[in-house]
């Protein structure tokens, strides 16, 4: 069982990670070229960008990346 101190530390770390993801998403929205997949160069669909603003890969390349099948 976690002590109060450990629980607070864990909550703080989770909040920092969440904020980092939000910051990354905001940065990606402002950055030029965020519409293109970093792997294949094809356009990242608008639906994907809306659902996951910090996406850097198209759905096809992300699936390959997650399964370890990409290059």
CHARMM internal coordinates of N, CA and C (Angstrom, degrees):
IC EDIT
DIST 1 N 1 CA 1.4421
DIST 1 CA 1 C 1.5232
ANGL 1 N 1 CA 1 C 109.38
DIST 1 C 2 N 1.3270
ANGL 1 CA 1 C 2 N 115.55
DIHE 1 N 1 CA 1 C 2 N 136.57
DIST 2 N 2 CA 1.4665
ANGL 1 C 2 N 2 CA 120.50
DIHE 1 CA 1 C 2 N 2 CA -177.81
DIST 2 CA 2 C 1.5201
ANGL 2 N 2 CA 2 C 111.07
DIHE 1 C 2 N 2 CA 2 C -76.82
DIST 2 C 3 N 1.3163
ANGL 2 CA 2 C 3 N 114.79
DIHE 2 N 2 CA 2 C 3 N 142.19
DIST 3 N 3 CA 1.4566
ANGL 2 C 3 N 3 CA 119.22
DIHE 2 CA 2 C 3 N 3 CA 173.81
DIST 3 CA 3 C 1.5272
ANGL 3 N 3 CA 3 C 108.57
DIHE 2 C 3 N 3 CA 3 C -75.10
DIST 3 C 4 N 1.2819
ANGL 3 CA 3 C 4 N 115.91
DIHE 3 N 3 CA 3 C 4 N 166.08
DIST 4 N 4 CA 1.4751
ANGL 3 C 4 N 4 CA 121.08
DIHE 3 CA 3 C 4 N 4 CA 178.85
DIST 4 CA 4 C 1.5309
ANGL 4 N 4 CA 4 C 110.11
DIHE 3 C 4 N 4 CA 4 C -58.17
DIST 4 C 5 N 1.3115
ANGL 4 CA 4 C 5 N 116.35
DIHE 4 N 4 CA 4 C 5 N -41.57
DIST 5 N 5 CA 1.4608
ANGL 4 C 5 N 5 CA 121.16
DIHE 4 CA 4 C 5 N 5 CA -179.99
DIST 5 CA 5 C 1.5269
ANGL 5 N 5 CA 5 C 111.10
DIHE 4 C 5 N 5 CA 5 C -63.32
DIST 5 C 6 N 1.3360
ANGL 5 CA 5 C 6 N 117.07
DIHE 5 N 5 CA 5 C 6 N -44.83
DIST 6 N 6 CA 1.4678
ANGL 5 C 6 N 6 CA 121.53
DIHE 5 CA 5 C 6 N 6 CA 178.78
DIST 6 CA 6 C 1.5245
ANGL 6 N 6 CA 6 C 110.87
DIHE 5 C 6 N 6 CA 6 C -62.95
DIST 6 C 7 N 1.3263
ANGL 6 CA 6 C 7 N 116.32
DIHE 6 N 6 CA 6 C 7 N -41.94
DIST 7 N 7 CA 1.4648
ANGL 6 C 7 N 7 CA 120.63
DIHE 6 CA 6 C 7 N 7 CA 179.84
DIST 7 CA 7 C 1.5290
ANGL 7 N 7 CA 7 C 110.40
DIHE 6 C 7 N 7 CA 7 C -62.78
DIST 7 C 8 N 1.3264
ANGL 7 CA 7 C 8 N 116.97
DIHE 7 N 7 CA 7 C 8 N -44.63
DIST 8 N 8 CA 1.4638
ANGL 7 C 8 N 8 CA 120.77
DIHE 7 CA 7 C 8 N 8 CA 179.15
DIST 8 CA 8 C 1.5229
ANGL 8 N 8 CA 8 C 111.01
DIHE 7 C 8 N 8 CA 8 C -64.03
DIST 8 C 9 N 1.3171
ANGL 8 CA 8 C 9 N 116.46
DIHE 8 N 8 CA 8 C 9 N -40.26
DIST 9 N 9 CA 1.4740
ANGL 8 C 9 N 9 CA 120.55
DIHE 8 CA 8 C 9 N 9 CA 177.67
DIST 9 CA 9 C 1.5162
ANGL 9 N 9 CA 9 C 111.28
DIHE 8 C 9 N 9 CA 9 C -63.20
DIST 9 C 10 N 1.3244
ANGL 9 CA 9 C 10 N 116.36
DIHE 9 N 9 CA 9 C 10 N -42.51
DIST 10 N 10 CA 1.4636
ANGL 9 C 10 N 10 CA 121.34
DIHE 9 CA 9 C 10 N 10 CA 178.68
DIST 10 CA 10 C 1.5191
ANGL 10 N 10 CA 10 C 110.35
DIHE 9 C 10 N 10 CA 10 C -64.13
DIST 10 C 11 N 1.3232
ANGL 10 CA 10 C 11 N 117.21
DIHE 10 N 10 CA 10 C 11 N -45.14
DIST 11 N 11 CA 1.4667
ANGL 10 C 11 N 11 CA 120.87
DIHE 10 CA 10 C 11 N 11 CA 178.78
DIST 11 CA 11 C 1.5261
ANGL 11 N 11 CA 11 C 110.86
DIHE 10 C 11 N 11 CA 11 C -61.25
DIST 11 C 12 N 1.3186
ANGL 11 CA 11 C 12 N 117.44
DIHE 11 N 11 CA 11 C 12 N -40.44
DIST 12 N 12 CA 1.4660
ANGL 11 C 12 N 12 CA 121.25
DIHE 11 CA 11 C 12 N 12 CA 179.05
DIST 12 CA 12 C 1.5245
ANGL 12 N 12 CA 12 C 110.65
DIHE 11 C 12 N 12 CA 12 C -64.52
DIST 12 C 13 N 1.3354
ANGL 12 CA 12 C 13 N 116.68
DIHE 12 N 12 CA 12 C 13 N -41.06
DIST 13 N 13 CA 1.4695
ANGL 12 C 13 N 13 CA 120.42
DIHE 12 CA 12 C 13 N 13 CA 179.37
DIST 13 CA 13 C 1.5207
ANGL 13 N 13 CA 13 C 110.70
DIHE 12 C 13 N 13 CA 13 C -65.55
DIST 13 C 14 N 1.3295
ANGL 13 CA 13 C 14 N 116.68
DIHE 13 N 13 CA 13 C 14 N -42.83
DIST 14 N 14 CA 1.4649
ANGL 13 C 14 N 14 CA 120.54
DIHE 13 CA 13 C 14 N 14 CA 178.83
DIST 14 CA 14 C 1.5286
ANGL 14 N 14 CA 14 C 109.69
DIHE 13 C 14 N 14 CA 14 C -61.78
DIST 14 C 15 N 1.3111
ANGL 14 CA 14 C 15 N 117.37
DIHE 14 N 14 CA 14 C 15 N -42.18
DIST 15 N 15 CA 1.4703
ANGL 14 C 15 N 15 CA 121.11
DIHE 14 CA 14 C 15 N 15 CA 179.25
DIST 15 CA 15 C 1.5273
ANGL 15 N 15 CA 15 C 110.68
DIHE 14 C 15 N 15 CA 15 C -64.90
DIST 15 C 16 N 1.3237
ANGL 15 CA 15 C 16 N 117.85
DIHE 15 N 15 CA 15 C 16 N -39.63
DIST 16 N 16 CA 1.4631
ANGL 15 C 16 N 16 CA 120.96
DIHE 15 CA 15 C 16 N 16 CA 177.60
DIST 16 CA 16 C 1.5254
ANGL 16 N 16 CA 16 C 110.56
DIHE 15 C 16 N 16 CA 16 C -63.39
DIST 16 C 17 N 1.3237
ANGL 16 CA 16 C 17 N 116.85
DIHE 16 N 16 CA 16 C 17 N -42.28
DIST 17 N 17 CA 1.4655
ANGL 16 C 17 N 17 CA 120.70
DIHE 16 CA 16 C 17 N 17 CA 179.22
DIST 17 CA 17 C 1.5227
ANGL 17 N 17 CA 17 C 110.80
DIHE 16 C 17 N 17 CA 17 C -65.36
DIST 17 C 18 N 1.3353
ANGL 17 CA 17 C 18 N 117.13
DIHE 17 N 17 CA 17 C 18 N -40.58
DIST 18 N 18 CA 1.4591
ANGL 17 C 18 N 18 CA 121.26
DIHE 17 CA 17 C 18 N 18 CA 178.36
DIST 18 CA 18 C 1.5292
ANGL 18 N 18 CA 18 C 110.18
DIHE 17 C 18 N 18 CA 18 C -63.20
DIST 18 C 19 N 1.3159
ANGL 18 CA 18 C 19 N 116.21
DIHE 18 N 18 CA 18 C 19 N -44.16
DIST 19 N 19 CA 1.4620
ANGL 18 C 19 N 19 CA 119.76
DIHE 18 CA 18 C 19 N 19 CA 179.55
DIST 19 CA 19 C 1.5214
ANGL 19 N 19 CA 19 C 111.13
DIHE 18 C 19 N 19 CA 19 C -64.99
DIST 19 C 20 N 1.3193
ANGL 19 CA 19 C 20 N 117.31
DIHE 19 N 19 CA 19 C 20 N -37.53
DIST 20 N 20 CA 1.4651
ANGL 19 C 20 N 20 CA 120.47
DIHE 19 CA 19 C 20 N 20 CA 177.64
DIST 20 CA 20 C 1.5234
ANGL 20 N 20 CA 20 C 110.55
DIHE 19 C 20 N 20 CA 20 C -62.84
DIST 20 C 21 N 1.3319
ANGL 20 CA 20 C 21 N 117.64
DIHE 20 N 20 CA 20 C 21 N -39.61
DIST 21 N 21 CA 1.4671
ANGL 20 C 21 N 21 CA 121.13
DIHE 20 CA 20 C 21 N 21 CA 177.84
DIST 21 CA 21 C 1.5228
ANGL 21 N 21 CA 21 C 110.83
DIHE 20 C 21 N 21 CA 21 C -65.34
DIST 21 C 22 N 1.3291
ANGL 21 CA 21 C 22 N 116.84
DIHE 21 N 21 CA 21 C 22 N -41.01
DIST 22 N 22 CA 1.4659
ANGL 21 C 22 N 22 CA 121.00
DIHE 21 CA 21 C 22 N 22 CA 178.35
DIST 22 CA 22 C 1.5224
ANGL 22 N 22 CA 22 C 109.56
DIHE 21 C 22 N 22 CA 22 C -63.46
DIST 22 C 23 N 1.3218
ANGL 22 CA 22 C 23 N 116.32
DIHE 22 N 22 CA 22 C 23 N -45.64
DIST 23 N 23 CA 1.4670
ANGL 22 C 23 N 23 CA 120.29
DIHE 22 CA 22 C 23 N 23 CA 178.83
DIST 23 CA 23 C 1.5200
ANGL 23 N 23 CA 23 C 111.45
DIHE 22 C 23 N 23 CA 23 C -61.03
DIST 23 C 24 N 1.3167
ANGL 23 CA 23 C 24 N 116.83
DIHE 23 N 23 CA 23 C 24 N -41.77
DIST 24 N 24 CA 1.4662
ANGL 23 C 24 N 24 CA 121.27
DIHE 23 CA 23 C 24 N 24 CA 179.14
DIST 24 CA 24 C 1.5280
ANGL 24 N 24 CA 24 C 110.50
DIHE 23 C 24 N 24 CA 24 C -63.42
DIST 24 C 25 N 1.3127
ANGL 24 CA 24 C 25 N 116.55
DIHE 24 N 24 CA 24 C 25 N -41.36
DIST 25 N 25 CA 1.4637
ANGL 24 C 25 N 25 CA 120.66
DIHE 24 CA 24 C 25 N 25 CA 179.25
DIST 25 CA 25 C 1.5221
ANGL 25 N 25 CA 25 C 110.63
DIHE 24 C 25 N 25 CA 25 C -64.69
DIST 25 C 26 N 1.3046
ANGL 25 CA 25 C 26 N 116.87
DIHE 25 N 25 CA 25 C 26 N -43.57
DIST 26 N 26 CA 1.4770
ANGL 25 C 26 N 26 CA 120.23
DIHE 25 CA 25 C 26 N 26 CA 178.73
DIST 26 CA 26 C 1.5190
ANGL 26 N 26 CA 26 C 110.72
DIHE 25 C 26 N 26 CA 26 C -63.65
DIST 26 C 27 N 1.3118
ANGL 26 CA 26 C 27 N 116.34
DIHE 26 N 26 CA 26 C 27 N -41.13
DIST 27 N 27 CA 1.4602
ANGL 26 C 27 N 27 CA 120.89
DIHE 26 CA 26 C 27 N 27 CA 178.87
DIST 27 CA 27 C 1.5254
ANGL 27 N 27 CA 27 C 110.41
DIHE 26 C 27 N 27 CA 27 C -64.01
DIST 27 C 28 N 1.3160
ANGL 27 CA 27 C 28 N 117.12
DIHE 27 N 27 CA 27 C 28 N -41.06
DIST 28 N 28 CA 1.4594
ANGL 27 C 28 N 28 CA 121.40
DIHE 27 CA 27 C 28 N 28 CA 179.69
DIST 28 CA 28 C 1.5212
ANGL 28 N 28 CA 28 C 110.69
DIHE 27 C 28 N 28 CA 28 C -64.35
DIST 28 C 29 N 1.3154
ANGL 28 CA 28 C 29 N 116.80
DIHE 28 N 28 CA 28 C 29 N -37.60
DIST 29 N 29 CA 1.4643
ANGL 28 C 29 N 29 CA 119.90
DIHE 28 CA 28 C 29 N 29 CA 179.04
DIST 29 CA 29 C 1.5287
ANGL 29 N 29 CA 29 C 111.56
DIHE 28 C 29 N 29 CA 29 C -65.97
DIST 29 C 30 N 1.3261
ANGL 29 CA 29 C 30 N 116.35
DIHE 29 N 29 CA 29 C 30 N -33.16
DIST 30 N 30 CA 1.4674
ANGL 29 C 30 N 30 CA 120.10
DIHE 29 CA 29 C 30 N 30 CA -179.12
DIST 30 CA 30 C 1.5279
ANGL 30 N 30 CA 30 C 112.63
DIHE 29 C 30 N 30 CA 30 C -83.60
DIST 30 C 31 N 1.3138
ANGL 30 CA 30 C 31 N 117.17
DIHE 30 N 30 CA 30 C 31 N -23.26
DIST 31 N 31 CA 1.4640
ANGL 30 C 31 N 31 CA 121.73
DIHE 30 CA 30 C 31 N 31 CA -174.40
DIST 31 CA 31 C 1.5275
ANGL 31 N 31 CA 31 C 111.76
DIHE 30 C 31 N 31 CA 31 C -73.31
DIST 31 C 32 N 1.3099
ANGL 31 CA 31 C 32 N 114.65
DIHE 31 N 31 CA 31 C 32 N 147.12
DIST 32 N 32 CA 1.4676
ANGL 31 C 32 N 32 CA 119.98
DIHE 31 CA 31 C 32 N 32 CA 176.25
DIST 32 CA 32 C 1.5224
ANGL 32 N 32 CA 32 C 108.66
DIHE 31 C 32 N 32 CA 32 C -75.90
DIST 32 C 33 N 1.3124
ANGL 32 CA 32 C 33 N 116.29
DIHE 32 N 32 CA 32 C 33 N 146.64
DIST 33 N 33 CA 1.4393
ANGL 32 C 33 N 33 CA 120.90
DIHE 32 CA 32 C 33 N 33 CA 174.56
DIST 33 CA 33 C 1.5123
ANGL 33 N 33 CA 33 C 115.42
DIHE 32 C 33 N 33 CA 33 C 80.54
DIST 33 C 34 N 1.3275
ANGL 33 CA 33 C 34 N 117.94
DIHE 33 N 33 CA 33 C 34 N 11.48
DIST 34 N 34 CA 1.4561
ANGL 33 C 34 N 34 CA 119.72
DIHE 33 CA 33 C 34 N 34 CA -178.99
DIST 34 CA 34 C 1.5182
ANGL 34 N 34 CA 34 C 111.72
DIHE 33 C 34 N 34 CA 34 C -74.35
DIST 34 C 35 N 1.2938
ANGL 34 CA 34 C 35 N 116.79
DIHE 34 N 34 CA 34 C 35 N -2.36
DIST 35 N 35 CA 1.4571
ANGL 34 C 35 N 35 CA 120.33
DIHE 34 CA 34 C 35 N 35 CA 179.45
DIST 35 CA 35 C 1.5177
ANGL 35 N 35 CA 35 C 111.75
DIHE 34 C 35 N 35 CA 35 C -86.57
DIST 35 C 36 N 1.3191
ANGL 35 CA 35 C 36 N 117.25
DIHE 35 N 35 CA 35 C 36 N -6.77
DIST 36 N 36 CA 1.4614
ANGL 35 C 36 N 36 CA 121.05
DIHE 35 CA 35 C 36 N 36 CA -176.49
DIST 36 CA 36 C 1.5182
ANGL 36 N 36 CA 36 C 111.28
DIHE 35 C 36 N 36 CA 36 C -111.02
DIST 36 C 37 N 1.3128
ANGL 36 CA 36 C 37 N 115.36
DIHE 36 N 36 CA 36 C 37 N 139.42
DIST 37 N 37 CA 1.4658
ANGL 36 C 37 N 37 CA 122.61
DIHE 36 CA 36 C 37 N 37 CA 177.42
DIST 37 CA 37 C 1.5322
ANGL 37 N 37 CA 37 C 109.25
DIHE 36 C 37 N 37 CA 37 C -66.48
DIST 37 C 38 N 1.3267
ANGL 37 CA 37 C 38 N 115.69
DIHE 37 N 37 CA 37 C 38 N 134.33
DIST 38 N 38 CA 1.4672
ANGL 37 C 38 N 38 CA 119.77
DIHE 37 CA 37 C 38 N 38 CA -179.81
DIST 38 CA 38 C 1.5265
ANGL 38 N 38 CA 38 C 112.45
DIHE 37 C 38 N 38 CA 38 C -70.41
DIST 38 C 39 N 1.3369
ANGL 38 CA 38 C 39 N 117.22
DIHE 38 N 38 CA 38 C 39 N -19.36
DIST 39 N 39 CA 1.4565
ANGL 38 C 39 N 39 CA 119.77
DIHE 38 CA 38 C 39 N 39 CA -178.04
DIST 39 CA 39 C 1.5263
ANGL 39 N 39 CA 39 C 112.77
DIHE 38 C 39 N 39 CA 39 C -92.92
DIST 39 C 40 N 1.3336
ANGL 39 CA 39 C 40 N 116.47
DIHE 39 N 39 CA 39 C 40 N -49.19
DIST 40 N 40 CA 1.4706
ANGL 39 C 40 N 40 CA 118.50
DIHE 39 CA 39 C 40 N 40 CA -173.73
DIST 40 CA 40 C 1.5309
ANGL 40 N 40 CA 40 C 113.51
DIHE 39 C 40 N 40 CA 40 C -108.77
DIST 40 C 41 N 1.3308
ANGL 40 CA 40 C 41 N 117.32
DIHE 40 N 40 CA 40 C 41 N -14.38
DIST 41 N 41 CA 1.4563
ANGL 40 C 41 N 41 CA 120.64
DIHE 40 CA 40 C 41 N 41 CA 178.71
DIST 41 CA 41 C 1.5216
ANGL 41 N 41 CA 41 C 114.86
DIHE 40 C 41 N 41 CA 41 C 83.61
DIST 41 C 42 N 1.3397
ANGL 41 CA 41 C 42 N 116.69
DIHE 41 N 41 CA 41 C 42 N -4.69
DIST 42 N 42 CA 1.4619
ANGL 41 C 42 N 42 CA 118.96
DIHE 41 CA 41 C 42 N 42 CA 177.98
DIST 42 CA 42 C 1.5245
ANGL 42 N 42 CA 42 C 109.72
DIHE 41 C 42 N 42 CA 42 C -73.18
DIST 42 C 43 N 1.3209
ANGL 42 CA 42 C 43 N 114.68
DIHE 42 N 42 CA 42 C 43 N 161.75
DIST 43 N 43 CA 1.4554
ANGL 42 C 43 N 43 CA 119.87
DIHE 42 CA 42 C 43 N 43 CA -179.85
DIST 43 CA 43 C 1.5293
ANGL 43 N 43 CA 43 C 110.95
DIHE 42 C 43 N 43 CA 43 C -68.44
DIST 43 C 44 N 1.3418
ANGL 43 CA 43 C 44 N 116.10
DIHE 43 N 43 CA 43 C 44 N 136.51
DIST 44 N 44 CA 1.4529
ANGL 43 C 44 N 44 CA 121.60
DIHE 43 CA 43 C 44 N 44 CA 172.68
DIST 44 CA 44 C 1.5236
ANGL 44 N 44 CA 44 C 106.08
DIHE 43 C 44 N 44 CA 44 C -83.48
DIST 44 C 45 N 1.3120
ANGL 44 CA 44 C 45 N 116.53
DIHE 44 N 44 CA 44 C 45 N 126.83
DIST 45 N 45 CA 1.4655
ANGL 44 C 45 N 45 CA 120.03
DIHE 44 CA 44 C 45 N 45 CA -174.60
DIST 45 CA 45 C 1.5280
ANGL 45 N 45 CA 45 C 111.45
DIHE 44 C 45 N 45 CA 45 C -59.35
DIST 45 C 46 N 1.3185
ANGL 45 CA 45 C 46 N 114.50
DIHE 45 N 45 CA 45 C 46 N 149.53
DIST 46 N 46 CA 1.4585
ANGL 45 C 46 N 46 CA 120.41
DIHE 45 CA 45 C 46 N 46 CA 179.70
DIST 46 CA 46 C 1.5255
ANGL 46 N 46 CA 46 C 110.81
DIHE 45 C 46 N 46 CA 46 C -60.93
DIST 46 C 47 N 1.3331
ANGL 46 CA 46 C 47 N 116.70
DIHE 46 N 46 CA 46 C 47 N -38.54
DIST 47 N 47 CA 1.4669
ANGL 46 C 47 N 47 CA 120.20
DIHE 46 CA 46 C 47 N 47 CA 179.47
DIST 47 CA 47 C 1.5280
ANGL 47 N 47 CA 47 C 110.43
DIHE 46 C 47 N 47 CA 47 C -61.04
DIST 47 C 48 N 1.3267
ANGL 47 CA 47 C 48 N 116.80
DIHE 47 N 47 CA 47 C 48 N -42.01
DIST 48 N 48 CA 1.4682
ANGL 47 C 48 N 48 CA 119.84
DIHE 47 CA 47 C 48 N 48 CA 179.05
DIST 48 CA 48 C 1.5197
ANGL 48 N 48 CA 48 C 110.50
DIHE 47 C 48 N 48 CA 48 C -66.74
DIST 48 C 49 N 1.3232
ANGL 48 CA 48 C 49 N 117.33
DIHE 48 N 48 CA 48 C 49 N -41.78
DIST 49 N 49 CA 1.4631
ANGL 48 C 49 N 49 CA 120.17
DIHE 48 CA 48 C 49 N 49 CA 179.89
DIST 49 CA 49 C 1.5216
ANGL 49 N 49 CA 49 C 111.23
DIHE 48 C 49 N 49 CA 49 C -64.44
DIST 49 C 50 N 1.3296
ANGL 49 CA 49 C 50 N 117.10
DIHE 49 N 49 CA 49 C 50 N -35.43
DIST 50 N 50 CA 1.4652
ANGL 49 C 50 N 50 CA 120.19
DIHE 49 CA 49 C 50 N 50 CA 176.92
DIST 50 CA 50 C 1.5312
ANGL 50 N 50 CA 50 C 110.83
DIHE 49 C 50 N 50 CA 50 C -69.07
DIST 50 C 51 N 1.3180
ANGL 50 CA 50 C 51 N 116.18
DIHE 50 N 50 CA 50 C 51 N -42.40
DIST 51 N 51 CA 1.4645
ANGL 50 C 51 N 51 CA 120.53
DIHE 50 CA 50 C 51 N 51 CA -178.15
DIST 51 CA 51 C 1.5254
ANGL 51 N 51 CA 51 C 111.84
DIHE 50 C 51 N 51 CA 51 C -72.05
DIST 51 C 52 N 1.3276
ANGL 51 CA 51 C 52 N 116.48
DIHE 51 N 51 CA 51 C 52 N -34.44
DIST 52 N 52 CA 1.4632
ANGL 51 C 52 N 52 CA 121.52
DIHE 51 CA 51 C 52 N 52 CA -176.43
DIST 52 CA 52 C 1.5271
ANGL 52 N 52 CA 52 C 107.95
DIHE 51 C 52 N 52 CA 52 C -141.45
DIST 52 C 53 N 1.3364
ANGL 52 CA 52 C 53 N 117.28
DIHE 52 N 52 CA 52 C 53 N 81.91
DIST 53 N 53 CA 1.4667
ANGL 52 C 53 N 53 CA 121.36
DIHE 52 CA 52 C 53 N 53 CA -173.21
DIST 53 CA 53 C 1.5203
ANGL 53 N 53 CA 53 C 115.82
DIHE 52 C 53 N 53 CA 53 C -57.34
DIST 53 C 54 N 1.3169
ANGL 53 CA 53 C 54 N 117.75
DIHE 53 N 53 CA 53 C 54 N -25.81
DIST 54 N 54 CA 1.4624
ANGL 53 C 54 N 54 CA 118.64
DIHE 53 CA 53 C 54 N 54 CA -178.61
DIST 54 CA 54 C 1.5277
ANGL 54 N 54 CA 54 C 112.82
DIHE 53 C 54 N 54 CA 54 C -92.14
DIST 54 C 55 N 1.3239
ANGL 54 CA 54 C 55 N 116.81
DIHE 54 N 54 CA 54 C 55 N 10.31
DIST 55 N 55 CA 1.4731
ANGL 54 C 55 N 55 CA 120.81
DIHE 54 CA 54 C 55 N 55 CA 179.77
DIST 55 CA 55 C 1.5228
ANGL 55 N 55 CA 55 C 109.89
DIHE 54 C 55 N 55 CA 55 C -59.65
DIST 55 C 56 N 1.3125
ANGL 55 CA 55 C 56 N 114.82
DIHE 55 N 55 CA 55 C 56 N 135.25
DIST 56 N 56 CA 1.4632
ANGL 55 C 56 N 56 CA 120.31
DIHE 55 CA 55 C 56 N 56 CA 177.46
DIST 56 CA 56 C 1.5247
ANGL 56 N 56 CA 56 C 111.09
DIHE 55 C 56 N 56 CA 56 C -116.09
DIST 56 C 57 N 1.3373
ANGL 56 CA 56 C 57 N 116.03
DIHE 56 N 56 CA 56 C 57 N -4.58
DIST 57 N 57 CA 1.4751
ANGL 56 C 57 N 57 CA 120.82
DIHE 56 CA 56 C 57 N 57 CA 179.75
DIST 57 CA 57 C 1.5262
ANGL 57 N 57 CA 57 C 109.53
DIHE 56 C 57 N 57 CA 57 C -126.30
DIST 57 C 58 N 1.3297
ANGL 57 CA 57 C 58 N 115.44
DIHE 57 N 57 CA 57 C 58 N 150.26
DIST 58 N 58 CA 1.4553
ANGL 57 C 58 N 58 CA 120.27
DIHE 57 CA 57 C 58 N 58 CA 171.91
DIST 58 CA 58 C 1.5357
ANGL 58 N 58 CA 58 C 107.65
DIHE 57 C 58 N 58 CA 58 C -69.87
DIST 58 C 59 N 1.3065
ANGL 58 CA 58 C 59 N 116.95
DIHE 58 N 58 CA 58 C 59 N 167.45
DIST 59 N 59 CA 1.4615
ANGL 58 C 59 N 59 CA 120.71
DIHE 58 CA 58 C 59 N 59 CA -177.45
DIST 59 CA 59 C 1.5278
ANGL 59 N 59 CA 59 C 111.50
DIHE 58 C 59 N 59 CA 59 C -58.40
DIST 59 C 60 N 1.3159
ANGL 59 CA 59 C 60 N 116.96
DIHE 59 N 59 CA 59 C 60 N -44.42
DIST 60 N 60 CA 1.4741
ANGL 59 C 60 N 60 CA 120.46
DIHE 59 CA 59 C 60 N 60 CA -177.51
DIST 60 CA 60 C 1.5299
ANGL 60 N 60 CA 60 C 110.95
DIHE 59 C 60 N 60 CA 60 C -61.33
DIST 60 C 61 N 1.3236
ANGL 60 CA 60 C 61 N 117.17
DIHE 60 N 60 CA 60 C 61 N -47.01
DIST 61 N 61 CA 1.4721
ANGL 60 C 61 N 61 CA 120.02
DIHE 60 CA 60 C 61 N 61 CA -178.89
DIST 61 CA 61 C 1.5270
ANGL 61 N 61 CA 61 C 110.92
DIHE 60 C 61 N 61 CA 61 C -69.63
DIST 61 C 62 N 1.3258
ANGL 61 CA 61 C 62 N 117.80
DIHE 61 N 61 CA 61 C 62 N -34.73
DIST 62 N 62 CA 1.4647
ANGL 61 C 62 N 62 CA 120.45
DIHE 61 CA 61 C 62 N 62 CA 177.82
DIST 62 CA 62 C 1.5225
ANGL 62 N 62 CA 62 C 110.51
DIHE 61 C 62 N 62 CA 62 C -64.23
DIST 62 C 63 N 1.3211
ANGL 62 CA 62 C 63 N 116.66
DIHE 62 N 62 CA 62 C 63 N -41.61
DIST 63 N 63 CA 1.4681
ANGL 62 C 63 N 63 CA 120.03
DIHE 62 CA 62 C 63 N 63 CA 177.57
DIST 63 CA 63 C 1.5226
ANGL 63 N 63 CA 63 C 110.82
DIHE 62 C 63 N 63 CA 63 C -61.39
DIST 63 C 64 N 1.3258
ANGL 63 CA 63 C 64 N 116.81
DIHE 63 N 63 CA 63 C 64 N -43.75
DIST 64 N 64 CA 1.4642
ANGL 63 C 64 N 64 CA 120.53
DIHE 63 CA 63 C 64 N 64 CA 177.40
DIST 64 CA 64 C 1.5244
ANGL 64 N 64 CA 64 C 111.01
DIHE 63 C 64 N 64 CA 64 C -62.64
DIST 64 C 65 N 1.3243
ANGL 64 CA 64 C 65 N 115.93
DIHE 64 N 64 CA 64 C 65 N -42.28
DIST 65 N 65 CA 1.4606
ANGL 64 C 65 N 65 CA 121.04
DIHE 64 CA 64 C 65 N 65 CA -179.77
DIST 65 CA 65 C 1.5231
ANGL 65 N 65 CA 65 C 110.84
DIHE 64 C 65 N 65 CA 65 C -62.09
DIST 65 C 66 N 1.3283
ANGL 65 CA 65 C 66 N 117.06
DIHE 65 N 65 CA 65 C 66 N -45.02
DIST 66 N 66 CA 1.4572
ANGL 65 C 66 N 66 CA 121.25
DIHE 65 CA 65 C 66 N 66 CA -177.14
DIST 66 CA 66 C 1.5305
ANGL 66 N 66 CA 66 C 112.76
DIHE 65 C 66 N 66 CA 66 C -68.38
DIST 66 C 67 N 1.3061
ANGL 66 CA 66 C 67 N 117.43
DIHE 66 N 66 CA 66 C 67 N -29.85
DIST 67 N 67 CA 1.4614
ANGL 66 C 67 N 67 CA 119.81
DIHE 66 CA 66 C 67 N 67 CA 179.42
DIST 67 CA 67 C 1.5286
ANGL 67 N 67 CA 67 C 112.21
DIHE 66 C 67 N 67 CA 67 C -88.57
DIST 67 C 68 N 1.3359
ANGL 67 CA 67 C 68 N 116.32
DIHE 67 N 67 CA 67 C 68 N -3.77
DIST 68 N 68 CA 1.4592
ANGL 67 C 68 N 68 CA 120.21
DIHE 67 CA 67 C 68 N 68 CA -179.62
DIST 68 CA 68 C 1.5083
ANGL 68 N 68 CA 68 C 113.44
DIHE 67 C 68 N 68 CA 68 C 77.64
DIST 68 C 69 N 1.3282
ANGL 68 CA 68 C 69 N 116.80
DIHE 68 N 68 CA 68 C 69 N 15.07
DIST 69 N 69 CA 1.4598
ANGL 68 C 69 N 69 CA 121.12
DIHE 68 CA 68 C 69 N 69 CA -177.43
DIST 69 CA 69 C 1.5222
ANGL 69 N 69 CA 69 C 113.28
DIHE 68 C 69 N 69 CA 69 C -91.66
DIST 69 C 70 N 1.3187
ANGL 69 CA 69 C 70 N 117.15
DIHE 69 N 69 CA 69 C 70 N -5.07
DIST 70 N 70 CA 1.4583
ANGL 69 C 70 N 70 CA 119.00
DIHE 69 CA 69 C 70 N 70 CA -175.39
DIST 70 CA 70 C 1.4964
ANGL 70 N 70 CA 70 C 110.55
DIHE 69 C 70 N 70 CA 70 C -84.49
DIST 70 C 71 N 1.2757
ANGL 70 CA 70 C 71 N 117.48
DIHE 70 N 70 CA 70 C 71 N 134.18
DIST 71 N 71 CA 1.4637
ANGL 70 C 71 N 71 CA 127.86
DIHE 70 CA 70 C 71 N 71 CA 177.83
DIST 71 CA 71 C 1.4870
ANGL 71 N 71 CA 71 C 112.76
DIHE 70 C 71 N 71 CA 71 C 12.10
END
COOR INIT
IC SEED 1 N 1 CA 1 C
IC BUILD
